[in-house]
């Protein structure tokens, strides 16, 4: 089984123990549940090419709009 290490303050530890007790769970159960929820909600990191065919740009994107000549 993997081992997860984290540093928490005394107050955080107290709060986690209180939450576990209020749910009728052990501290280990609460930590395991929290880690599982974090992993389930984590969004994958985008890699090069992931947005291909998901972004559309107008054909005239690089053209200067009329009336903007003074600003360029």
QUIGI-V386745 format. One record per helix or strand. SS is the DSSP state (2 for helix, 1 for strand). FROM is the first residue (numbers start at 1). TO is the last residue. If there is no record, write none. Layout:
BEGIN
ss=<SS | SS>
from=<FROM | FROM>
to=<TO | TO>
END
This chain:
BEGIN
ss=<2 | 2 | 2>
from=<10 | 27 | 69>
to=<23 | 41 | 71>
END
